Amino acid sequence: MEGFDFMSIPYEKGLDNSLALLKEGYHYIPNRRRRFHSDIFRTRLLGQKVICIGGEEAAALFYDNEKFQRKGAAPRRIQQSLFGKNGVQTMDGAMHKHRKALFMGLMTRERIQDLIAITEKQWEAALEDWMQKDNIRLFDEARKIMCRTACNWAGVPLWANELEMRTADLSAMIDAFGAVGPRHWKGRIARNRSEQWIRKIIKQVRSGELHPSEDTALYAMAWHRNLNGKRMSTQMAAVELINILRPIVAIARYVTFGAMAMHEFPESAEELQSGDLYRQYFVQEVRRYYPFGPFLGARVRDNFSWQGHLFQKGTLVLLDIYGTNHDPELWKNPSAFSPDRFKEWKGNPFDFIPQGGGDYHIGHRCAGEWITVEVMKVSLDFMANHMTYRVPEQNLSLSRVRMPPIPKSRVIIENINEK
């Protein structure tokens, strides 16, 4: 690697800049990219050297499996709350490709249509209940809709008296990923309880006590075999089944953001009545505009150079997800909410990366991105075209420091009726 100087990468001074990350949240990496006039800089976070990168070319680099690996990238605290230990997100090479095929095998057109139908029914049932109430907190109710939808679609039994606890636990895992203190510990407790719940169900399937449909995630996880021909352990099957349920519950946040967008940009709400094509644009803009994942991490597999910079083996590299989705080099007026921008979007896998970039089948792009889009379309279409409601005055402020963010009021709506 002679001729490449690691010190040429812009460097943020300080023994450790984790406190700055906590204070600036989603803007931590974008702020420094602007300050250094560079899509790459070095810093220290959580006691280790880190390289931060952002932009389209950086995303293409980050998803090169020959240069980066996920093993050792996700902090233990994230695995203990969000991902689960040794889940698909932490795998590389043939093992990852084999496990990812398990997830992608569930994303068939037929199964996605089933999910759409289930989601519609859950919204219809929820509306009947809401019409009897003075008001609801949309975020809380959307989480329950998504929990029922996820379990129904995945083939996981969910009793009515379990709904509140299972929704709260799956939500707590999501809420813990950028948290310290009580919110993080709540997520860890929720994961332990959820894994215990799903392990029991996996055992019931394997013992013949439960007979899920063969096209469900429960069946697939219970009987999946690793590359060595052995079935996944009960624990691993539980982790991966939760990696189906939890992301669907997470869609409640995007639905809440979508409701905020309809309220804050009423002209877009009117356009939602114009057909499926605009709904696609609207959903994509919600995913681009509102903050969800701030960044993703990977470790350098072996020494290599990029744009004259040396990346040393084992170095943690963070890809700026939020900043790339708001990069003025990629998006005209990125701070404006404009669904029409997606009329001209070419489907580039590295400029729009709310759930990762690259290839779905062999890369680390989220396997559930397609269903996220479809469930959002169904949900926001229902709100726009099948119900009426009023948004009273409330605190809808959205922090770019809290990870993940949610509006202060959780979006209260009242005077709910069927349209």
Secondary structure, DSSP 8 states (H G I E B T S, - for coil): -TT--GGGS-B--SS--HHHHHHHGGGHHHHHHHHHTSSEEEEEETTEEEEEE-SHHHHHHHT-TTTEE-TTTS-HHHIIIII-TT-GGG--HHHHHHHHHHHHTT--HHHHHHHHHHHHHHHHHHHHHHTTSSEEEHHHHHHHHHHHHHHHHHT----GGGHHHHHHHHHHHHHTTT--THHHHHHHHHHHHHHHHHHHHHHHHHTTS----TTSHHHHHHH-B-TTS-B--HHHHHHHHHHHHHHHHHHHHHHHHHHHHHHH-HHHHHHGGG-HHHHHHHHHHHHHHS----EEEEEESS-EEETTEEE-TT-EEEEEHHHHHT-TTTSSSTTS--GGGGGS----TTT--TT--S-TTTSSS-TTHHHHHHHHHHHHHHHHHSEEEE--S------SSSSS---TT--EEEEEEE-
